[in-house]
Amino acid sequence: DAAAAVANRTAYVDELVRQRWRRLPAEVALVAVGGYGRSELFPYSDIDLLILTPDENTQLAIQEPLAIFLRDLWDDGLRISQSVHIPQECNQIDAGNAELAVSLLDRRLLGGSEELFRQIRDPRQDLGRNIVQLTNERHARYQNTIYRLEPNVKDAPGGLRDLQVLRWLSKLGAGDQELPRGVPVLFEIRCFLHYLAGRDDNKLSFERQDEIA
């Protein structure tokens, strides 16, 4: 069951990350964002982490323990994608950090300062314009069509990313978005592609189509 596999991997990574985080000071917050923040970790998904500090001086002070934390996670076989910010940076929404703002729509605290975590505000509704622009740019890379012989089940039009766009717009007040019924199928296919390739491979090639049949 793909949904169970995704949930189990998320729980496993949560436990591992929290164990490694214990050497960091309590005034710093560790936040899961993006797909990890949604608790949707596919077999070879990146682990998106936000390290939240109260100020820039703290960032300098934690450089060494943070480097050890990240190194240990890589040694554990996790592909980490991390960013380090103060809350004020997270709360600024402009063309320069739209992707960060979008990732923060799916966030949850893993460890450290809950007070610092609560300083992150939900983005303004006009972030929806950035989401629409990013979506249009992504669709253009796939010729704006769902009719592809070898689709990317994550990023192509009609893929998992578009389902996430519906959720994001709903959070921003664009109305309740009912998810299509094909979500479990897309979960199954993406898990299959990851297991078969042994990496974050989301292209349903002709070869993979024969194998999955």
N, C-alpha and C positions, 0 to 999 in steps of 0.2 A: 504494500500500500504506500503510494508516494507521499501522501499527506503525513502518514505516520513516520516515514523516513525523514522527511523535512523537520518535523517536530522533534524527533529523537536527536538529530544532528544539532539542532539549535540548543537543546538541553545539555548535550555533551559539551559543546563549545562554551556555553554559559558557565558551566562548572569549572572548566579548565581556565578560562579567562579570569574568573573571580579568584581562583587559587593563586594565579601568577600576580594578580594586582595587589595582593596584601602588603607588599613591601613599599607601596606608594603612600605618600602622606594623606591623611584623612581630609584635608581641605581641598583636595583635587577630586574631580568627578570623572568616572569612566562611563561613557554613554554608547550604547549600540544605536546605530543609525542605518538608514537605507533598508536593504533586504534583511539584514541582521536585526535591525530595530523592529521590523515586522514579524520577526521570528520565522522567517522563510529562508532558511539556509539549505540550499540544494547541495548535493554531494561535494561539489567542488566550487561553490560560491566563495567569493572574497568575503572576509570578515571586516566590515566597515566599523571603525571605532573613532569616536570623538573623545579626545582628552581635554577636559574643560578645567581651566585654571582661573583663579580669582584675578590674576594680573600677570603681566609679562615677566616680572622678576621671578615669580614662582616657576615659570617655564624654564628659566635658566637654572634654577635650583634643582629641578627634577630631571635634568637631562640624563644624568648617569643612570639612576634607577629606571627611568622610562626606557632607555636604550636596552637595558637588561631585560625588562618586561617584554619588549617587542622581539628581542632576539630569542628569548625562551619560547615564545609562541611560534615563531618561525621554525625553531628546532622541534616543536611539537607537531609540525606538519601543517600549520595553519597559514593560509595566504592572507596577510594582514594589510589592510588599507587604512591608514590612520591620518588624522589631522589634529592639530593642537590649537585651541582657540580660547579666548575669553568670552563671557556671555555677550558683551556688547558687540563683538564681531558677528556672533551668530544671529543677532537681532537686526542686523543691517541687511536689507534686501535691495540689491541693485543688480545690474547686468553682470557685474564682476563676480558675484557669489550666488547666483541663482541656483546652481546645482547643489550648493551647500544648504541653502534654504529649503529646497525640495527634499533633500535627504533628512532634514530635521523634522519633516512632517511625520516620519516614522522613527520615533526615538523612544528609548526606555533606559532607565538608569540601571547600570550593572553593579556599581560600587562607588564608594567615596561619598562626597558631600551632596546630600539631597537638597540642601539650601541653594547650592550653586546650580544644580540641575533645574530647580524651579525658576531660576532667573531667565531661562530661555523662554521667550514668548512665542506663542503661535504666530506665524507670519500673517501679514495683511492679505486681504482678499486679492489685491492686485498681483500677488504672486501667480495667480492663475494665468495672467498674460505671458509670464515667463514660461510656464508649463506648456501653454499652447505653442509658443515659439519653439521650444525644445522638441516638442512632439512633431511639429511640422518639419523641422530639420531632420529628425530621425526618419520620418516617413519618406522624405525626399531621397534619402540614401537607398531606399528600397523601391524607388520609382512610384511611390504612392499607390501601391496595389497590394491586395491580399492574395492575388493569384500568382504565386511564385512556385516554381517547380521544386526548388530546394529552400524552403522558408527557414528563417531564423525564428525559433519559437519564443525567444525572449524579446527581440527588438523589432522585428518586422511588423507592419500593420496587422492588427488582430492578434498579436502575441501577448505575452504576459505583461510587458511594459505598458501596453494600452489599458489593461485591467487596473494596473496601479494608477494610471492617470485618472481613471474614473474615481478611484478612492480619494486621491489627492484633491480633485475638484470638489468632491462631496465634503471633505473636511474644510474646504475654504468657503463653503456656503453655496455651492453651485447646485444644490438640490440632492435628493437621495438618488444614488446611482445603483441600479440593480445589476449585479454581475451576471454575465452570460453563463450558460450552463456548461460551457466547455472548459471551465477552470480545472476540474480534476484531470481531464484528458491532457491538458497542457503540462500539469504537474508530472503526470506519468511519463510523458514524452521527454521532458527536460531531465528528469532523473535518469531515464534510460540512456540518453545521450551522454550525460556526465559519467555514469558507470562504465559505459562502453569505451569512451575515449580516455578515461582516467584523468580528465581535466575539465575546465569550464568550457565545454563545446556545446553550442546551442543550435547548430545548423543541421537541419534534417535533410541530409544529402540523399541522393538516390541509393547509395550503398546502405545508409542507415534505414531508409524506408523499407528496403528488402529485408533487413535483419529484424526490424520491429514487426513486420507482417507475420 
